[in-house]
Amino acid sequence: MTTMRTRRPGRRGSPGWATCLVAATVLAGGSGVATARDTPRHAGPTASVAVPMAAPVTANAGPRPRNVIIFLGDAGGLPTLGAAAILAHDRPQSLFIQSMPHVGLSDTSSRNRWVTDSAAGMTAIITGHKTDNGVVSMIPGTAGGAPVPVKSFIEYAGQHGLSTGVVTNMPIWDATPAACFAHVPSRKDKDAIFSQMLAPRFGKGVDILIGKGRKDADASFAKGGTTPERAFAAAGYRYGDDPALVRQAARAAVLRDTDFAPLPAVEATIGQLARNPRGYVLMVEWDMHTDDPQAGLRHVVEMDDMIRRIAAVAGKDTLILFTADHSFGLRMGGGSRGTPLAAQFAAAAATPGTTIANNPVIGVEDGHTGDDVITAAAGPGAAQVHGFFPNTHIFDMLMTATGWPRD
């Protein structure tokens, strides 16, 4: 356990994890490299820290996307994607993500640390501002004043009349989903995050919410003398624990404490959101932490299969983007061609004295790392994704693609 994040629940894989890896369609793709430079968006009193630079964002000359889907692989760094591809298919670069036509590399550092946590990482992606680790969609105030909320891309979408959704296989109050709709100085403040789900600072709130944390919601709303059922109903939501519920209501909240099938939940969410003639914005987080490599690498392939399917059915008017908030300490240290890597990893793991950390085939140091991560995109506006850039640049590209002015 590191100080970079608290251990998250629900990330243990089954013993037959390798057999759960599903095949992904393999397409050809490529990327470009640029060396142009950009400056950080945060202009607070200590914002003079150097950050990785970006190719400049130019006006979107092509059609604007009607819909935007952001797939966020939490801890889905390049080493994790590479290992998952070979484990799943015995072939490098065989994930669908690795075939997407527009690719760049994103710096993930936070405002105060070279190695980010998910709160600062997702805040940068979804609001365009670097912030301190542990802070959710807020930046420091001037002259030591109170933190200032910064609007997320999801909130901009709601204000422009689009439907919005957040789907995660982690608690709905956790840092990554919370950055889409909440603004708190500490990612640990569950009560404030639940409160802001139903009383948003900007816009009308997220229309479709699917994630874990049902017991957490029970405890949080009980402090205010109510229940999640009553609180969500009063805010206009259908509330339950079955993702199929979203097919029945334009505003729905699905909270549970067990895993759910990812693709049916995402397809049902898109089916509901797509009823809005103005379009929708959806953020889907799937956990890829590999402190348990069995679960983490399985989740990579789950999300990859999800993206492949959604890319086939979402329509040409949809911008699809994959990125990660940070990388993780996984490294491939061995393995021979001609033998499935999963079998080699399992054989090494069964050797006396072998641990997750020292496995010679795939070893994992349990903690976040400061490596650049991939950003891959397809659809209207995707051509902006190229070269090296700070994580804040992703927000800039999304806003440019949609043509929305910043407040």
Secondary structure as GFF3:
##gff-version 3
##sequence-region A 1 407
A	DSSP	three_ten_helix	17	20	.	.	.	ID=ss1
A	DSSP	beta_strand	67	74	.	.	.	ID=ss2
A	DSSP	alpha_helix	78	89	.	.	.	ID=ss3
A	DSSP	three_ten_helix	97	99	.	.	.	ID=ss4
A	DSSP	beta_strand	102	107	.	.	.	ID=ss5
A	DSSP	alpha_helix	118	127	.	.	.	ID=ss6
A	DSSP	beta_strand	138	139	.	.	.	ID=ss7
A	DSSP	three_ten_helix	142	144	.	.	.	ID=ss8
A	DSSP	beta_strand	148	149	.	.	.	ID=ss9
A	DSSP	alpha_helix	153	159	.	.	.	ID=ss10
A	DSSP	beta_strand	163	171	.	.	.	ID=ss11
A	DSSP	alpha_helix	175	181	.	.	.	ID=ss12
A	DSSP	alpha_helix	190	198	.	.	.	ID=ss13
A	DSSP	beta_strand	208	212	.	.	.	ID=ss14
A	DSSP	alpha_helix	214	222	.	.	.	ID=ss15
A	DSSP	alpha_helix	228	234	.	.	.	ID=ss16
A	DSSP	beta_strand	238	240	.	.	.	ID=ss17
A	DSSP	three_ten_helix	243	248	.	.	.	ID=ss18
A	DSSP	beta_strand	252	256	.	.	.	ID=ss19
A	DSSP	alpha_helix	262	273	.	.	.	ID=ss20
A	DSSP	beta_strand	280	287	.	.	.	ID=ss21
A	DSSP	alpha_helix	293	313	.	.	.	ID=ss22
A	DSSP	beta_strand	318	323	.	.	.	ID=ss23
A	DSSP	beta_strand	327	332	.	.	.	ID=ss24
A	DSSP	alpha_helix	341	349	.	.	.	ID=ss25
A	DSSP	beta_strand	362	369	.	.	.	ID=ss26
A	DSSP	beta_strand	373	378	.	.	.	ID=ss27
A	DSSP	three_ten_helix	382	384	.	.	.	ID=ss28
A	DSSP	beta_strand	387	390	.	.	.	ID=ss29
A	DSSP	alpha_helix	392	402	.	.	.	ID=ss30
###
